[in-house]
Amino acid sequence: MIKRIYIVLITIYISVCTISGLKLNPKKIYDEGRLSFSAIGASYGYPVEELDVVTEDGFILKIFHIAGDKRRPVLLLHGFIDCADTFIIRGNKSLAITLANNGYDVWALNARGTRYSRNHIHLNPDIDLKFWDFSFHEMGYYDLPAAIDFVLERTTERQLSAIGHSQGNTLFYVLGSTRPEYNDKIKVMIALAPVCFLNYVNPPVSSLIATIPIIGNVLRSVKTEELFSDNSLLRHLFQMLCTQREIGYQICGHGLLFALGGSDPDELEPEFLPIVVAHYPTSTSRKNGVHVGQVGLTKKFVQFDYGPLKNVAIYNAISPPNYDLRKVKMKIALLLGRNDGISTIEDAELLRNELFNVVDYLVLPYKNLNHIDLVWGQNMDKYLFPYIFSILETYK
């Protein structure tokens, strides 16, 4: 079955390229796009430390460090099917480099399963399906506290500031509700495109969420627990198609990224898309995708639903419990775009009303800003970063 799907995708791709008179030339696309986080940092004059963080359950996570003032550590956390590269691929206009330019001690974490964090003390991600038995719950419960403790130990500070994009800030709601002792270790968490509730997402997103249970079951039936592996044929097809200058931007820009996250071609220009797809998407687990779908379908910020029998064994209840957002006591700033199809204003308002300590809430005053602009937009140094620095300074 999977082979047939791959054959269909290859046929579609070759047909599109033939009709459009395009040639496959990925080398030109990847000359800059394939640079790693460390290589990009070095090209802007910042040596990057690559360090390993080991979690309680044995995952080995890569964290990147751009040294600055140790009294001002900032932890960056990426979103769904993304990695730390998202904070640096805009180069001198990226959040990581801009923070470094302003003297902050920058730490960019890669959650479990991403291309930089496919390691475990005894599980092999290419052989052991158990490696992929995680969702954003484990990232928030294990990965995030391990990274926080690691950074605080290295800097000898009692607290750090944090910035999370999309699912990257979801992990802080999991952390604060399940391990409330960590609330006091966060000076402020800046949530870019906050994702918690998915009740009012745009129609293309809600349609995708509705299909997740079916897709999840099909993948499980063929023992596919890893999504978007760097070596997968689907990932290679995605890269080749999306890096074709004209048709790639129409299909992958307008047809995919803008359709789901909101349209804003002024911020994600055609020339930049090949660099994006050289880094995005990266791998995660099937279970992570299924858990996101469960949150969307139940309209509750709920722990993973294993089914009635296993739920009773794990939660002592037929249904999984909600995360108790009232336990999330850390200071939180919610920043979002008014054209975001995933992190909508209505869902952000729901989250704002549930959280205990929202110290800032801002719908950015630019009408087309969408979900991905807040990490990839070419003018975030003007539209977004001044607000980030103001918040960091206020709660230093």
Backbone hydrogen bonds, N-H to C=O, Kabsch-Sander energy under -0.5 kcal/mol:
donor,donor_aa,acceptor,acceptor_aa,energy
5,I,1,M,-2.1
6,Y,2,I,-2.5
7,I,3,K,-2.5
8,V,4,R,-2.4
9,L,5,I,-2.5
10,I,6,Y,-2.7
11,T,7,I,-2.5
12,I,8,V,-2.6
13,Y,9,L,-2.6
14,I,10,I,-2.9
15,S,11,T,-2.4
16,V,12,I,-2.6
17,C,13,Y,-2.5
18,T,14,I,-2.4
19,I,15,S,-2.8
20,S,16,V,-2.2
21,G,17,C,-0.7
21,G,18,T,-0.7
22,L,17,C,-2.3
25,N,23,K,-0.8
28,K,25,N,-0.5
29,I,25,N,-0.8
30,Y,26,P,-2.2
31,D,27,K,-1.0
31,D,28,K,-0.5
33,G,29,I,-0.9
34,R,30,Y,-1.9
35,L,32,E,-1.6
40,I,36,S,-2.5
41,G,37,F,-2.5
42,A,38,S,-2.5
43,S,39,A,-1.8
44,Y,40,I,-0.8
44,Y,41,G,-1.0
45,G,42,A,-1.8
46,Y,41,G,-2.6
49,E,47,P,-0.5
49,E,65,H,-2.6
51,L,49,E,-0.6
51,L,63,I,-2.5
53,V,61,L,-2.9
55,T,53,V,-0.5
55,T,59,F,-2.5
58,G,55,T,-1.8
60,I,119,N,-2.4
61,L,53,V,-3.5
61,L,59,F,-0.7
63,I,51,L,-2.7
63,I,61,L,-0.5
64,F,108,A,-2.7
65,H,49,E,-2.2
66,I,106,V,-2.5
67,A,65,H,-0.6
69,D,103,G,-2.6
70,K,68,G,-0.6
72,R,69,D,-2.5
74,V,105,D,-2.8
75,L,161,S,-2.7
76,L,74,V,-0.5
76,L,107,W,-3.3
77,L,163,I,-2.3
78,H,109,L,-0.6
82,D,79,G,-1.3
86,T,83,C,-1.9
87,F,84,A,-2.1
88,I,85,D,-2.3
89,I,85,D,-1.7
91,G,88,I,-2.2
93,K,90,R,-1.9
94,S,91,G,-2.1
96,A,87,F,-2.6
98,T,94,S,-2.1
99,L,95,L,-2.7
100,A,96,A,-2.2
101,N,97,I,-2.9
102,N,98,T,-1.1
103,G,100,A,-2.0
104,Y,99,L,-2.3
105,D,69,D,-0.6
105,D,72,R,-1.9
106,V,66,I,-2.2
106,V,104,Y,-0.9
107,W,74,V,-2.7
108,A,64,F,-2.8
109,L,76,L,-2.2
109,L,107,W,-0.6
110,N,62,K,-1.5
111,A,109,L,-0.5
113,G,117,S,-2.2
114,T,111,A,-1.6
117,S,114,T,-1.3
119,N,60,I,-0.6
121,I,58,G,-2.3
127,I,124,N,-1.6
128,D,124,N,-3.2
129,L,127,I,-0.7
131,F,128,D,-1.4
132,W,129,L,-1.4
133,D,130,K,-1.8
134,F,132,W,-1.9
139,M,135,S,-1.4
140,G,136,F,-2.2
141,Y,137,H,-2.7
142,Y,138,E,-2.9
143,D,138,E,-1.3
144,L,139,M,-2.5
146,A,142,Y,-1.6
147,A,143,D,-2.2
148,I,144,L,-2.6
149,D,145,P,-2.6
150,F,146,A,-2.0
151,V,147,A,-2.6
152,L,148,I,-2.6
153,E,149,D,-2.1
154,R,150,F,-2.2
155,T,151,V,-2.3
156,T,152,L,-1.3
157,E,152,L,-0.8
160,L,185,K,-2.1
161,S,73,P,-2.3
162,A,188,V,-2.4
163,I,75,L,-2.8
164,G,190,I,-2.2
165,H,77,L,-2.4
166,S,164,G,-0.5
166,S,192,L,-2.5
168,G,165,H,-2.7
169,N,166,S,-2.0
170,T,166,S,-1.2
171,L,167,Q,-1.5
172,F,169,N,-0.7
173,Y,169,N,-1.0
173,Y,170,T,-0.7
174,V,170,T,-1.8
175,L,171,L,-2.7
176,G,172,F,-2.7
177,S,173,Y,-1.5
178,T,174,V,-2.1
179,R,175,L,-3.0
182,Y,179,R,-2.4
183,N,180,P,-1.6
184,D,181,E,-0.5
185,K,182,Y,-1.4
186,I,183,N,-1.3
187,K,160,L,-2.9
187,K,185,K,-0.6
189,M,331,K,-2.5
190,I,162,A,-3.1
190,I,188,V,-0.6
191,A,189,M,-0.7
191,A,333,A,-3.4
192,L,164,G,-2.8
192,L,190,I,-0.8
193,A,191,A,-0.5
193,A,335,L,-2.6
195,V,166,S,-0.7
196,C,197,F,-0.7
202,N,341,G,-2.7
205,V,202,N,-1.0
206,S,202,N,-2.2
207,S,203,P,-2.6
208,L,204,P,-1.7
209,I,205,V,-2.6
210,A,206,S,-1.9
211,T,207,S,-0.9
211,T,208,L,-0.8
212,I,208,L,-0.8
212,I,209,I,-0.9
215,I,211,T,-2.5
216,G,212,I,-3.3
217,N,213,P,-2.0
218,V,214,I,-2.2
219,L,215,I,-2.6
220,R,216,G,-2.1
221,S,217,N,-2.1
222,V,218,V,-1.1
223,K,220,R,-1.6
224,T,219,L,-3.0
225,E,223,K,-0.7
227,L,284,T,-3.3
232,S,229,S,-1.6
236,H,232,S,-1.9
237,L,233,L,-2.7
238,F,234,L,-2.3
239,Q,235,R,-2.3
240,M,236,H,-2.7
241,L,237,L,-2.7
242,C,238,F,-2.4
243,T,239,Q,-1.4
244,Q,241,L,-1.3
245,R,243,T,-0.5
248,G,244,Q,-1.5
249,Y,244,Q,-0.6
249,Y,245,R,-0.6
250,Q,246,E,-1.8
251,I,247,I,-2.6
252,C,248,G,-2.9
253,G,248,G,-0.8
253,G,249,Y,-0.8
254,H,249,Y,-2.1
255,G,250,Q,-1.7
257,L,252,C,-2.6
258,F,253,G,-3.4
260,L,256,L,-2.1
261,G,257,L,-2.7
262,G,258,F,-1.8
267,E,264,D,-1.4
268,L,264,D,-1.5
269,E,267,E,-0.7
272,F,269,E,-1.5
273,L,269,E,-1.0
275,I,272,F,-0.7
276,V,272,F,-1.8
277,V,273,L,-2.5
278,A,274,P,-0.8
279,H,275,I,-0.6
279,H,276,V,-1.7
280,Y,276,V,-2.2
282,T,81,I,-1.5
284,T,227,L,-1.5
286,R,225,E,-2.6
287,K,132,W,-0.5
289,G,285,S,-1.5
290,V,286,R,-2.5
291,H,287,K,-2.5
292,V,288,N,-2.1
293,G,289,G,-2.1
294,Q,290,V,-2.2
295,V,291,H,-2.1
296,G,292,V,-2.0
297,L,293,G,-2.7
298,T,294,Q,-2.5
299,K,295,V,-1.1
300,K,295,V,-0.9
302,V,300,K,-1.5
303,Q,321,P,-2.7
306,Y,304,F,-0.7
311,N,307,G,-2.7
312,V,308,P,-2.1
313,A,309,L,-1.5
314,I,310,K,-2.3
315,Y,311,N,-3.8
316,N,311,N,-0.8
316,N,312,V,-1.1
317,A,311,N,-0.7
323,Y,301,F,-2.7
325,L,323,Y,-1.2
327,K,324,D,-1.8
328,V,325,L,-1.4
329,K,327,K,-1.4
331,K,186,I,-0.5
332,I,357,N,-2.0
333,A,189,M,-2.4
334,L,360,D,-2.7
335,L,191,A,-2.8
335,L,333,A,-0.6
336,L,362,L,-2.2
338,R,364,L,-0.5
338,R,366,Y,-0.5
339,N,369,L,-2.2
340,D,337,G,-1.2
341,G,261,G,-1.3
341,G,339,N,-0.5
344,T,342,I,-1.2
348,A,344,T,-2.5
349,E,345,I,-2.2
350,L,346,E,-1.7
351,L,347,D,-2.3
352,R,348,A,-2.7
353,N,349,E,-2.1
354,E,350,L,-1.1
354,E,351,L,-0.7
355,L,351,L,-2.1
356,F,325,L,-0.6
356,F,328,V,-0.9
357,N,328,V,-0.5
359,V,332,I,-2.2
359,V,357,N,-0.8
360,D,332,I,-1.2
362,L,334,L,-2.9
364,L,336,L,-2.8
364,L,362,L,-0.8
366,Y,364,L,-2.0
369,L,366,Y,-1.5
371,H,261,G,-1.9
374,L,370,N,-0.7
375,V,372,I,-1.7
376,W,372,I,-2.9
377,G,373,D,-2.4
378,Q,267,E,-1.3
380,M,377,G,-1.0
382,K,379,N,-1.5
383,Y,379,N,-2.6
384,L,380,M,-2.0
385,F,380,M,-2.9
387,Y,384,L,-1.1
388,I,384,L,-1.6
389,F,385,F,-2.8
390,S,386,P,-1.8
391,I,387,Y,-2.2
392,L,388,I,-2.7
393,E,389,F,-2.2
394,T,390,S,-2.1
395,Y,391,I,-2.1
396,K,393,E,-1.1
